[in-house]
Amino acid sequence: MTTPPFPAWLAKNPRLDRDAAFGREQQFVINPNGVPELALELGECPAHRVTPLYRLPALAERLGVGEVRVKDESQRFGFGAFKALGGVLAVGNVLSSAVGDATHSSPSFASLLKREHLDVTANHVFTTASSGNHGRSVAAGAKLFGNRCVIFLPKFTSADKEAAIRARGAEVIRIDGDYDTAVAECRKQAAANGWTIISDTSWEGYDAIPRSVMRGYSVLVEEIVQQWPDAPTHVFVQAGVGGLAAAVIGYLWAVLPQRPVSIVVEPASADCWFQSNRAGKPALASGNADTVMGGLACREISPVTWPIIGEAADWFMTIEEDGVLPARRLFAHPLDGDPAVTSGPSGCAGLAGLTRVCTEATAFEALGLDRNARVLLINSEGDLGEPLSD
Ligand SMILES: Cc1ncc(COP(=O)(O)O)c(C=O)c1O
């Protein structure tokens, strides 16, 4: 038997062509045009701050790479997750188009916030299925614009996350099943009641709203581009359905002269991207998505993201459940002089991926990591409802 060149939890993208240009198919998924302006517009919102991109030099030294930087989305909007950028914006976009269609004008966000078009907007009811963070963002958007909102939660979502959604005025329907079961129930009830689904995942015939959610995520990537003029050489990005990964990989590909090597990180039981990479097309996860990493607990990818992740992510890897706590602790109690970062189980998954690779020489080499590597991580959530006990 021949030894594989790298461990079984790591797989290369066989379709990869690093010389491929960011083409129309990719631009359909992540359109970089107007994102810097959107980021500037957000800056005018009093509650908004650009989230920090911390340097972790002691960790980089320990891991044998040149630099590690982490974009800390636990500080996004006082909301605690990057998801704040997606759902809120997508709700606003739906209302803006509805007003545009009705009045042949393009209303500003400010006028929607002032509820100047209630005759058109008031009847919209928004809904989504969520493991927690996305639902909170959609609820926040609906509240902001004065609309009713119904969120479908799987069984595993924490009571604190449910409370945070209810606190934003949304109704919550608990499903006795996993995330994908919640998606199915949400679609059924939305169709029966005429509600608008603000989903972060796409399906046949439904991709405009997930694309608008990802456009919101692109704002955090634009911030990174501004914060890091040298740009990363590697990015470890965690994936559930792939919306975050598509925004990160796609936006950096679109705007940088050379895109970084990207590594998509998933829980072993929710490895839908790992399996899709192997199959060469969207495929189900090999496990039942029973993971503490609730935001990543997906059995199916968002198919609209395939032209970016499926075609252009360099590597796919999985992490085990027992990698989560050490990664959270490493963020919370950092090495000498590094800043402390508050993360949740899904937030630290990129770091868990990086440390796994760094403990396996074949993987470290295969990814081209060395003392010149500049590694980007995204702490995609804080510890809402899941505080670290030590
Ligand atoms: C904290 C956190 N990180 C990462 C993800 C993964 O995002 P996506 O499903 O877009 O891949 C999620 C999704 O809910 C999340 O909540």
The ligand as an SDF file (V2000), in Angstrom:
LIG
                    3D

 16 16  0  0  0  0  0  0  0  0999 V2000
  -19.9570   31.6630   13.7890 C   0  0  0  0  0  0  0  0  0  0  0  0
  -20.0770   31.1050   12.4420 C   0  0  0  0  0  0  0  0  0  0  0  0
  -18.9630   30.8480   11.7480 N   0  0  0  0  0  0  0  0  0  0  0  0
  -19.0190   30.3460   10.4960 C   0  0  0  0  0  0  0  0  0  0  0  0
  -20.2310   30.0450    9.9110 C   0  0  0  0  0  0  0  0  0  0  0  0
  -20.2290   29.4310    8.5400 C   0  0  0  0  0  0  0  0  0  0  0  0
  -20.8020   30.2420    7.5910 O   0  0  0  0  0  0  0  0  0  0  0  0
  -21.3950   29.6120    6.2590 P   0  0  0  0  0  0  0  0  0  0  0  0
  -22.5800   28.7780    6.6420 O   0  0  0  0  0  0  0  0  0  0  0  0
  -21.7310   30.7970    5.4410 O   0  0  0  0  0  0  0  0  0  0  0  0
  -20.3280   28.7540    5.6820 O   0  0  0  0  0  0  0  0  0  0  0  0
  -21.4240   30.3090   10.6080 C   0  0  0  0  0  0  0  0  0  0  0  0
  -22.7320   30.0330    9.9990 C   0  0  0  0  0  0  0  0  0  0  0  0
  -23.7610   30.1030   10.6410 O   0  0  0  0  0  0  0  0  0  0  0  0
  -21.3490   30.8500   11.9120 C   0  0  0  0  0  0  0  0  0  0  0  0
  -22.4450   31.1210   12.6220 O   0  0  0  0  0  0  0  0  0  0  0  0
  1  2  1  0
  2  3  1  0
  2 15  2  0
  3  4  2  0
  4  5  1  0
  5  6  1  0
  5 12  2  0
  6  7  1  0
  7  8  1  0
  8  9  2  0
  8 10  1  0
  8 11  1  0
 12 13  1  0
 12 15  1  0
 13 14  2  0
 15 16  1  0
M  END
$$$$
